[in-house]
C-alpha cells in the first residue's frame, strides 16, 4: 500500500486460496513499492531509499526498525515507483524511472537499472536509457535480467512502442534521445540527434504503445500445464491518454529459443472504452497458482488451473 506507507502480508493458513486477514508488516514508509526477500531480510524500496528489516514468517511481521541499505535514491518525480530484485549473484538490482516524460536527467540513477551488493555498497550501473522499467525479474536458472519498459507519451496513439527486454550489461536503450517503434529506431522530436542514437540496444520484444507494462514474473510453478513453465507473465496496466484504450490485461511471453512471442493470457478488465480494473503486479504462489494485484479494484486475484475432467 504505497500511499498508506505500509507493507501488508496476506496469510492463507488453511490453504484455501483466500487470505485469512491482512497483517501490517511495517508502516511509516514513504511510498513503498518494490519488495524482495534475501536470506532473513525483507528488502523494501521506498521512493527515496532502500531499507531492510528482519522478517518473522510465522508472525508475518518485521522484527525491529528498518535498516537503511541504499540512501538518497532520487525520490518521486514523474515516475515514483522503485523496483528491486536479487540476482543469482546475490546482489541487489534497482530500477528507477525518469522524473519526466522526456528530459535530460542530472542523476545517472534515473531511467536506469543499478546494481548493489546486498549491504548497499558497490554501486554500478547495469543499463541506461530505460524511461521507466517498472518490472524487473531474473529468468530462473540463468543470469538473465528482464525488464518491462514504458515508452514516452505525446507522440500519437501508436508510437513509440512499449517493450520487454533482456537487459544487456552496459547497454543504452535510447531514452530520451531516441525510441523504438515497429519501423525501427526513431529520433525524439525534442531531444533526438543522430549522434546520440548511434549505439542503442534493440529490445527483445516491442509491444503496443501506451499499454503500460508493469509487474512481471517467470512461471516456476507446477500447477499450470508443462508448456507454461518458464513463461514470462506481464501485467499491462492500461493506457491513460490514448484515444482508444488498450492494455488492461495480462500477457504471456514465451522466451524459450528464438524471438520472444506474446499472447493474451487474462483479459476482461476493459469493456469497450471503459476499464473497470488495472493489473499491476504478479507473483507465483507456493501451490503454483498465479497472484495478480489490481489497483483499480484494490484486490488481489488468484489464477489457478484445473485439468479438464
PyMOL commands that set and color helices and strands:
alter all, ss='L'
color gray80, all
select helices_A, chain A and resi 194-197+226-228
alter helices_A, ss='H'
color red, helices_A
select strands_A, chain A and resi 7-9+23-26+34-38+41-45+50-56+61-70+82-86+92-96+112-116+124-128+133-138+145-149+162-166+171-172+178-181+184-187+205-207+213-218+232-236+249-254+261-266+270-271+274-275+279-284+290-294+299-303
alter strands_A, ss='S'
color yellow, strands_A
deselect
rebuild
show_as cartoon
